[in-house]
Amino acid sequence: MITLLKIISESVRQAFGQLRANKLRSFLSLLGISIGIFCIIGVLSSVDSLESNVRGSLEKLGNDVVYVKKWPWADTSGDWWKYFRRPNPDFRDYEVIRKKVKNAALTAYHVVVGFKTAKWKSNSVERTILIGSSISFAEMFQIEFEKGRYFSPSEAHYGSNKIVLGFKVAQELFGSNEPIGRTIKMSGRKYEVIGVIKEAGNDLLNPLDFDDCLIVSYNNARGLANLKAKNVFDATVTIKAADGVAMQQLKDEAKGILRAHRKLKPKQGDNFSLNELSMISSVFDNIFGVLNLLGIVIGGFAIIVGMVSVANIMFVSVKERTNIIGIKKALGAQNWVVLSEFLIESVILCIIGGLMGLMFVYLIVTILSNVIDFELYLSFSNIAWGLGLSVIVGMFAGLIPAVLASRMDPVEAMRK
């Protein structure tokens, strides 16, 4: 143990001696390692940050929610026309599912009617997205309000001219004025503003971004547009699983009830899709996997160049210390001691290069996080990956020079 500690101490001393004696050569040689680690860990950190942001956003959809839509979220057939011809889920589908699905804790429905213009006095906001929703829509998606409230059961049932505004719509219409209780015009009708939804976060992908939306009750939306299944932009029935109910169990029950409601024959395929969050997650798994692989390939070339550079340093180091190696072996130093000494020296040099690369990554991540509206971070696991890769590169780079040094004949070595 004492011998090993002495070897490590001597190797560290010699590694820093190499850096001090040949500053430019050592810097240029370690630059390849630094760039390789920077490329690999930089890409891994970017992908991790992106993945964390996207998955955090998608989790807002709910891991225990089934989305009944005409389009599947993960389609492998590519039969676009087949899905296009399907009817959108309508309010009758929602009513049947709400009443008959026993494994559901909550069921909701919403339909995207289209783009509308909202007006208040001389202010107007064009191309706002109008959504007609059921009474349980806000609870299903856990909508939080900056001001006001959602529809009451009686307002939803009778289709009252009440409206909920997205944060940006409210800001553009009213500015610093109080929006609650004000009357706006939309599609030739007057609506009382009863609520303003909180501003969406800064997530890169936010499926619950209602900032540019107007929300009215479904019964009210029926008077604004023809909500037949083929004439709306999008419609969705959402089913939240009851506690302890597996997603597949919920999907099987909903599928049977919906097929019976739509009078589909046993041999007919489904004319609807039951989607869940795991479908999107599997798609992103492939995307993030490709991005990580791309970073590894790009950084790998720089790593190889850096490895060759460090190997060159070690060959020079062995040549410069040939006489010292001969003396050590003549005094009884075993081959493994000499081998370990040069291997550890190579590893130390690569770790220094790796730390330089990680420092560059940290600086870039910190700067970009403050400049752009997106959080980047360097995780501990990526730091560990970077240092581990540096150790592996150091072992490969120093292996051949270390073997040559350990096999030297002490007499011949002392003569040089």
GIFEN-V960294 format. One record per pair of residues at least 12 apart in sequence whose C-alpha atoms are under 8 Angstrom apart, sorted by the first residue. I is the first residue (numbers start at 1). J is the second residue. If there is no record, write none. Layout:
BEGIN
i = <I I>
j = <J J>
END
This chain:
BEGIN
i = <7 7 7 8 8 10 11 11 11 11 11 12 12 12 14 15 15 15 15 18 26 29 29 29 29 30 30 30 30 30 30 30 31 31 32 32 32 32 32 32 32 33 33 33 33 33 33 33 33 33 33 34 34 34 34 34 34 34 35 35 35 35 36 36 36 36 36 36 36 36 37 37 37 37 37 37 37 38 38 38 38 38 39 39 39 39 40 40 40 40 40 41 41 41 41 41 41 42 43 43 43 44 44 44 45 45 45 45 45 46 46 47 47 47 49 49 49 50 50 51 53 53 53 54 54 54 54 55 57 57 57 57 57 58 58 58 58 59 60 60 60 61 61 61 61 62 63 63 63 64 64 64 64 65 65 65 65 65 65 65 66 66 66 66 66 66 66 66 66 66 67 67 67 67 67 67 67 67 68 68 68 68 68 68 68 68 68 69 69 69 69 69 69 69 69 69 70 70 70 70 70 70 70 70 70 71 71 71 71 72 72 72 73 73 73 74 74 74 83 86 86 87 87 87 87 88 88 88 88 88 88 88 89 89 89 89 89 90 90 90 90 90 91 93 93 93 94 94 94 94 96 96 96 97 97 97 100 101 101 101 103 103 103 103 103 103 104 104 104 104 104 105 105 105 105 105 106 106 106 106 106 106 107 107 107 107 107 107 108 108 108 108 108 108 108 108 108 109 109 109 109 109 109 109 109 110 110 110 110 110 110 110 110 110 111 111 111 111 111 111 111 111 111 112 112 112 112 112 112 112 112 113 113 113 113 113 113 113 113 113 113 114 114 114 114 114 115 115 115 115 116 116 116 116 116 117 117 118 118 118 118 119 119 119 119 120 120 120 120 120 121 123 123 123 124 124 125 125 125 128 128 128 128 129 129 129 130 130 130 130 131 131 131 131 131 132 132 132 132 132 132 132 133 133 133 133 134 134 134 135 135 135 135 135 138 140 140 141 143 143 144 144 145 145 145 145 146 146 146 146 146 146 147 147 147 147 147 148 148 148 148 149 149 149 149 150 150 150 151 151 155 156 156 156 156 157 158 158 159 159 159 159 159 160 160 161 161 161 161 161 162 162 162 162 162 162 163 163 163 163 163 163 163 163 163 164 164 164 164 164 164 164 164 165 165 165 165 165 165 165 165 165 166 166 166 166 166 166 166 166 166 167 167 167 167 167 167 167 167 168 168 168 169 169 169 169 170 179 179 180 180 180 180 180 181 181 187 197 197 198 199 202 202 203 204 251 255 303 307 307 307 307 308 310 310 310 310 310 310 311 311 311 311 314 314 314 314 314 314 315 318 318 318 322 322 322 322 323 323 323 323 324 325 325 325 325 325 325 326 326 326 326 326 326 326 327 327 327 328 329 330 330 334 335 335 336 337 338 338 338 339 339 339 339 340 341 342 342 342 343 343 343 343 343 344 345 346 346 346 346 347 347 347 347 347 347 347 348 348 349 350 350 350 350 351 351 351 351 353 354 354 354 355 358 358 361 362 362 365 365>
j = <337 340 341 341 344 341 341 342 344 345 348 344 345 348 345 345 346 348 349 317 313 306 309 310 313 306 309 310 349 350 352 353 306 353 302 303 304 305 306 307 309 302 303 305 306 307 350 353 354 357 390 306 353 354 355 356 357 358 299 302 303 357 298 299 300 301 302 303 306 357 299 303 354 357 358 386 390 299 357 358 360 361 295 296 298 299 295 296 298 299 300 358 361 382 383 385 386 361 291 292 295 292 295 382 376 377 378 379 382 376 377 288 291 292 375 376 377 204 376 288 203 204 205 203 204 205 206 281 203 204 205 206 207 205 206 207 277 277 141 207 208 141 207 208 277 277 276 277 278 240 241 247 276 238 239 240 241 247 276 277 238 239 240 241 247 250 251 274 275 276 236 237 238 239 273 274 275 276 89 236 237 238 239 272 273 274 275 88 89 235 236 237 272 273 274 275 83 84 86 87 88 89 271 272 273 83 84 272 273 273 274 275 275 279 280 279 280 283 271 271 272 229 230 271 272 229 230 232 234 235 236 272 229 235 236 237 272 228 229 235 236 237 109 237 258 261 107 108 109 237 257 258 261 254 257 258 257 253 254 257 241 242 245 249 250 253 239 240 241 242 250 239 240 241 242 243 136 140 239 240 241 242 136 140 237 238 239 240 133 134 135 136 137 140 237 238 239 133 134 136 137 235 236 237 238 131 132 133 134 137 218 235 236 237 131 132 133 218 232 233 234 235 236 129 130 131 132 232 233 234 235 129 130 131 132 221 225 227 232 233 234 129 130 131 232 233 127 128 129 130 128 129 130 186 187 186 187 184 185 186 187 173 184 185 186 173 174 183 184 185 184 172 173 174 172 173 169 172 173 169 212 213 214 212 213 214 213 214 215 216 213 214 215 216 221 215 216 217 218 219 220 221 215 216 217 218 156 217 218 151 152 153 156 217 150 238 240 208 197 198 197 198 195 196 197 198 167 195 196 197 198 199 180 195 196 197 198 180 194 195 196 164 194 195 196 164 194 195 194 217 217 217 218 219 220 219 219 220 217 218 219 220 221 217 220 190 191 192 216 220 191 192 193 194 216 217 191 192 193 194 195 214 215 216 217 193 194 195 196 197 214 215 216 193 195 196 197 211 212 213 214 215 196 197 198 199 210 211 212 213 214 196 197 198 199 200 210 211 212 199 211 212 211 212 213 214 196 193 196 192 193 194 195 196 193 194 224 210 211 211 211 373 374 374 374 274 274 393 393 394 396 397 397 346 349 350 394 397 398 346 397 398 401 342 346 397 398 401 402 401 401 402 405 405 413 414 416 413 414 415 416 414 338 405 408 410 413 414 408 409 410 411 412 413 414 410 413 414 410 410 410 411 406 406 407 406 406 402 405 406 402 403 405 406 402 402 398 401 402 394 395 398 399 402 395 398 394 395 397 398 390 391 392 393 394 395 398 391 394 394 390 391 393 394 387 390 391 394 390 386 387 390 387 383 386 378 377 378 377 378>
END
